[in-house]
């Protein structure tokens, strides 16, 4: 995901160099990209927490089934 953001930022920088985008447009786009990046980081953290919870549940289920034998 960070690669996509970097590519988008690079494309906007090139547009700025050619005069197709104003500094204000670049600043606004950068703010949007920062917000998207923050959301992606939060999503990733939530997924990691969920995966850890699933792994713990699986370990508990395995122990429970082994004790029931």
DSSP file (Angstrom, degrees, kcal/mol; ACC not computed):
  #  RESIDUE AA STRUCTURE BP1 BP2  ACC     N-H-->O    O-->H-N    N-H-->O    O-->H-N    TCO  KAPPA ALPHA  PHI   PSI    X-CA   Y-CA   Z-CA
    1    1 A X     >        0   0    0      0, 0.0     4,-2.0     0, 0.0     5,-0.2   0.000 360.0 360.0 360.0 -39.3    0.0    0.0    0.0
    2    2 A X  H  >  +     0   0    0      1,-0.2     4,-2.6     2,-0.2     5,-0.2   0.853 360.0  58.1 -63.6 -31.6    2.8    2.4    0.8
    3    3 A X  H  > S+     0   0    0      2,-0.2     4,-2.6     1,-0.2    -1,-0.2   0.905 105.0  49.8 -64.2 -40.2    4.2    1.8   -2.7
    4    4 A X  H  > S+     0   0    0      2,-0.2     4,-2.6     1,-0.2    -1,-0.2   0.911 111.2  48.8 -63.7 -41.7    0.9    3.0   -4.2
    5    5 A X  H  X S+     0   0    0     -4,-2.0     4,-2.6     2,-0.2    -2,-0.2   0.914 111.6  49.5 -64.5 -41.9    1.0    6.1   -2.1
    6    6 A X  H  X S+     0   0    0     -4,-2.6     4,-2.4     2,-0.2    -2,-0.2   0.910 111.4  49.0 -62.6 -42.8    4.6    6.8   -3.1
    7    7 A X  H  X S+     0   0    0     -4,-2.6     4,-2.6     2,-0.2    -2,-0.2   0.920 111.9  48.8 -63.2 -43.6    3.7    6.3   -6.8
    8    8 A X  H  X S+     0   0    0     -4,-2.6     4,-2.2     1,-0.2    -2,-0.2   0.916 112.1  48.4 -63.1 -42.5    0.8    8.6   -6.5
    9    9 A X  H  X S+     0   0    0     -4,-2.6     4,-2.1     1,-0.2    -1,-0.2   0.892 111.6  50.3 -64.8 -38.8    2.9   11.2   -4.7
   10   10 A X  H  X S+     0   0    0     -4,-2.4     4,-2.3     2,-0.2    -2,-0.2   0.906 109.3  51.1 -64.9 -41.4    5.6   10.9   -7.4
   11   11 A X  H  X S+     0   0    0     -4,-2.6     4,-2.2     1,-0.2    -2,-0.2   0.907 110.5  49.0 -62.9 -40.9    3.0   11.3  -10.1
   12   12 A X  H  X S+     0   0    0     -4,-2.2     4,-2.2     2,-0.2    -1,-0.2   0.878 108.5  53.5 -66.9 -36.4    1.7   14.5   -8.5
   13   13 A X  H  X S+     0   0    0     -4,-2.1     4,-2.1     2,-0.2    -1,-0.2   0.911 108.8  49.6 -63.4 -41.1    5.2   15.8   -8.1
   14   14 A X  H  X S+     0   0    0     -4,-2.3     4,-1.6     2,-0.2    -2,-0.2   0.902 109.0  52.1 -64.1 -40.6    5.8   15.3  -11.8
   15   15 A X  H  <>S+     0   0    0     -4,-2.2     5,-2.7     1,-0.2     6,-0.8   0.897 108.6  51.8 -60.9 -39.1    2.5   17.1  -12.6
   16   16 A X  H ><5S+     0   0    0     -4,-2.2     3,-1.0     1,-0.2    -1,-0.2   0.905 106.7  52.6 -64.2 -41.0    3.7   20.0  -10.5
   17   17 A X  H 3<5S+     0   0    0     -4,-2.1    -1,-0.2     1,-0.3    -2,-0.2   0.825 110.8  47.5 -65.1 -30.6    7.0   20.2  -12.4
   18   18 A X  T 3<5S-     0   0    0     -4,-1.6    -1,-0.3    -5,-0.1    -2,-0.2   0.483 118.1-112.8 -89.5  -1.8    5.1   20.3  -15.7
   19   19 A X  T < 5S+     0   0    0     -3,-1.0    -3,-0.2    -4,-0.5    -2,-0.1   0.608  84.8 118.2  86.2  11.2    2.8   23.0  -14.3
   20   20 A X  S   <S+     0   0    0     -5,-2.7     2,-0.4    -6,-0.2    -4,-0.2   0.625  72.9  42.0 -87.9 -13.1   -0.4   20.8  -14.4
   21   21 A X  S    S-     0   0    0     -6,-0.8    -2,-0.2    -9,-0.1    -1,-0.1  -0.998  77.9-133.5-135.9 137.2   -1.0   20.9  -10.6
   22   22 A X     >  -     0   0    0     -2,-0.4     4,-2.3     1,-0.1     5,-0.2  -0.372  28.9-110.2 -81.6 165.5   -0.7   23.9   -8.3
   23   23 A X  H  > S+     0   0    0      1,-0.2     4,-2.8     2,-0.2     5,-0.2   0.884 120.7  55.1 -62.2 -37.9    1.0   23.7   -4.9
   24   24 A X  H  > S+     0   0    0      2,-0.2     4,-2.4     1,-0.2    -1,-0.2   0.895 107.6  49.3 -62.6 -39.4   -2.4   24.0   -3.2
   25   25 A X  H  > S+     0   0    0      2,-0.2     4,-2.5     1,-0.2    -2,-0.2   0.909 112.0  48.4 -65.6 -41.4   -3.6   21.0   -5.2
   26   26 A X  H  X S+     0   0    0     -4,-2.3     4,-2.7     2,-0.2    -2,-0.2   0.911 111.0  50.3 -64.0 -42.2   -0.5   19.0   -4.2
   27   27 A X  H  X S+     0   0    0     -4,-2.8     4,-2.1     2,-0.2    -2,-0.2   0.918 112.1  47.4 -62.2 -43.3   -0.9   20.0   -0.5
   28   28 A X  H  X S+     0   0    0     -4,-2.4     4,-2.1     2,-0.2    -2,-0.2   0.911 112.5  49.1 -64.3 -42.7   -4.5   18.9   -0.6
   29   29 A X  H  X S+     0   0    0     -4,-2.5     4,-2.6     1,-0.2    -2,-0.2   0.900 109.7  52.0 -64.5 -40.1   -3.6   15.6   -2.3
   30   30 A X  H  X S+     0   0    0     -4,-2.7     4,-2.5     2,-0.2    -1,-0.2   0.886 107.9  52.0 -63.6 -38.3   -0.8   15.0    0.2
   31   31 A X  H  X S+     0   0    0     -4,-2.1     4,-2.1     2,-0.2    -1,-0.2   0.917 111.1  47.7 -62.0 -42.6   -3.3   15.5    3.1
   32   32 A X  H  X S+     0   0    0     -4,-2.1     4,-2.5     2,-0.2    -2,-0.2   0.910 111.7  49.6 -64.7 -42.1   -5.6   13.0    1.5
   33   33 A X  H  X S+     0   0    0     -4,-2.6     4,-2.7     1,-0.2    -2,-0.2   0.886 109.6  51.6 -64.9 -38.7   -2.8   10.5    1.1
   34   34 A X  H  X S+     0   0    0     -4,-2.5     4,-2.3     2,-0.2    -1,-0.2   0.907 110.6  48.7 -62.8 -41.2   -1.7   11.0    4.7
   35   35 A X  H  X S+     0   0    0     -4,-2.1     4,-2.1     2,-0.2    -2,-0.2   0.912 111.9  48.7 -65.2 -42.2   -5.3   10.3    5.8
   36   36 A X  H  X S+     0   0    0     -4,-2.5     4,-2.5     1,-0.2    -2,-0.2   0.925 111.0  50.7 -62.3 -44.7   -5.5    7.2    3.6
   37   37 A X  H  X S+     0   0    0     -4,-2.7     4,-2.4     1,-0.2    -2,-0.2   0.910 109.1  50.9 -60.8 -42.7   -2.1    6.0    5.0
   38   38 A X  H  X S+     0   0    0     -4,-2.3     4,-2.1     1,-0.2    -1,-0.2   0.899 110.9  49.2 -62.1 -40.2   -3.3    6.4    8.6
   39   39 A X  H  X S+     0   0    0     -4,-2.1     4,-2.6     2,-0.2    -2,-0.2   0.904 110.4  50.4 -65.8 -40.6   -6.4    4.5    7.8
   40   40 A X  H  X S+     0   0    0     -4,-2.5     4,-2.5     2,-0.2    -2,-0.2   0.888 109.2  51.3 -65.0 -38.8   -4.4    1.7    6.2
   41   41 A X  H  X S+     0   0    0     -4,-2.4     4,-2.4     2,-0.2    -1,-0.2   0.922 111.4  48.1 -62.5 -43.7   -2.1    1.5    9.2
   42   42 A X  H  X S+     0   0    0     -4,-2.1     4,-2.5     2,-0.2    -2,-0.2   0.910 111.4  49.9 -64.2 -42.3   -5.2    1.2   11.5
   43   43 A X  H  X S+     0   0    0     -4,-2.6     4,-2.5     2,-0.2    -2,-0.2   0.923 110.9  49.8 -60.8 -44.8   -6.7   -1.5    9.4
   44   44 A X  H  X S+     0   0    0     -4,-2.5     4,-2.3     1,-0.2    -2,-0.2   0.913 110.9  49.1 -61.4 -43.6   -3.4   -3.4    9.4
   45   45 A X  H  X S+     0   0    0     -4,-2.4     4,-2.1     1,-0.2    -1,-0.2   0.914 111.1  50.0 -63.0 -42.6   -3.2   -3.1   13.2
   46   46 A X  H  X S+     0   0    0     -4,-2.5     4,-2.4     1,-0.2    -2,-0.2   0.902 110.1  50.6 -62.5 -41.0   -6.8   -4.3   13.6
   47   47 A X  H  X S+     0   0    0     -4,-2.5     4,-2.6     1,-0.2    -1,-0.2   0.909 108.9  51.4 -63.8 -41.5   -6.1   -7.3   11.3
   48   48 A X  H  X S+     0   0    0     -4,-2.3     4,-2.3     1,-0.2    -1,-0.2   0.902 110.3  49.0 -62.5 -40.7   -3.1   -8.3   13.3
   49   49 A X  H  X S+     0   0    0     -4,-2.1     4,-2.2     2,-0.2    -1,-0.2   0.914 111.9  49.0 -64.1 -43.0   -5.1   -8.1   16.5
   50   50 A X  H  X S+     0   0    0     -4,-2.4     4,-2.5     2,-0.2    -2,-0.2   0.905 110.5  50.3 -64.1 -41.2   -7.8  -10.3   15.0
   51   51 A X  H  X S+     0   0    0     -4,-2.6     4,-2.5     2,-0.2    -1,-0.2   0.910 109.9  50.4 -64.0 -42.0   -5.3  -12.8   13.7
   52   52 A X  H  X S+     0   0    0     -4,-2.3     4,-2.2     1,-0.2    -1,-0.2   0.909 111.3  49.3 -62.3 -40.9   -3.7  -13.0   17.2
   53   53 A X  H  X S+     0   0    0     -4,-2.2     4,-2.3     2,-0.2    -2,-0.2   0.898 110.9  49.2 -64.6 -40.8   -7.1  -13.6   18.7
   54   54 A X  H  X S+     0   0    0     -4,-2.5     4,-2.5     2,-0.2    -2,-0.2   0.902 110.2  51.0 -65.1 -40.6   -7.9  -16.3   16.2
   55   55 A X  H  X S+     0   0    0     -4,-2.5     4,-2.3     2,-0.2    -2,-0.2   0.911 110.7  48.7 -63.5 -42.1   -4.6  -18.0   16.8
   56   56 A X  H  X S+     0   0    0     -4,-2.2     4,-2.4     2,-0.2    -2,-0.2   0.910 111.3  50.1 -64.7 -41.8   -5.3  -18.0   20.6
   57   57 A X  H  X S+     0   0    0     -4,-2.3     4,-2.7     1,-0.2    -2,-0.2   0.913 110.3  50.4 -61.6 -42.9   -8.8  -19.4   20.0
   58   58 A X  H  X S+     0   0    0     -4,-2.5     4,-2.3     2,-0.2    -2,-0.2   0.900 110.2  49.4 -63.3 -41.1   -7.4  -22.1   17.9
   59   59 A X  H  X S+     0   0    0     -4,-2.3     4,-2.5     2,-0.2    -1,-0.2   0.915 112.0  48.8 -63.2 -42.4   -4.8  -23.1   20.5
   60   60 A X  H  X S+     0   0    0     -4,-2.4     4,-2.5     1,-0.2    -2,-0.2   0.921 111.7  48.7 -63.5 -44.5   -7.5  -23.1   23.2
   61   61 A X  H  X S+     0   0    0     -4,-2.7     4,-2.4     2,-0.2    -1,-0.2   0.893 111.2  50.6 -62.8 -39.5   -9.7  -25.3   21.0
   62   62 A X  H  X S+     0   0    0     -4,-2.3     4,-2.2     2,-0.2    -2,-0.2   0.935 111.6  46.8 -64.7 -45.7   -6.8  -27.7   20.3
   63   63 A X  H  X S+     0   0    0     -4,-2.5     4,-2.1     1,-0.2    -2,-0.2   0.910 112.5  51.2 -61.6 -41.7   -6.0  -28.0   24.0
   64   64 A X  H  X S+     0   0    0     -4,-2.5     4,-1.2     1,-0.2    -2,-0.2   0.906 111.2  46.7 -63.0 -42.4   -9.7  -28.6   24.8
   65   65 A X  H  < S+     0   0    0     -4,-2.4     4,-0.3     1,-0.2    -1,-0.2   0.856 111.7  51.5 -70.7 -33.1  -10.1  -31.3   22.2
   66   66 A X  H >< S+     0   0    0     -4,-2.2     3,-0.8     1,-0.2    -1,-0.2   0.861 109.0  50.6 -69.9 -35.2   -6.9  -33.0   23.4
   67   67 A X  H 3< S+     0   0    0     -4,-2.1    -1,-0.2     1,-0.2    -2,-0.2   0.774 104.1  60.1 -72.2 -25.6   -8.0  -33.0   27.0
   68   68 A X  T 3<        0   0    0     -4,-1.2    -1,-0.2     1,-0.2    -2,-0.2   0.543 360.0 360.0 -79.9  -6.9  -11.3  -34.6   25.9
   69   69 A X    <         0   0    0     -3,-0.8    -1,-0.2    -4,-0.3    -2,-0.1   0.481 360.0 360.0 -76.8 360.0   -9.7  -37.7   24.5
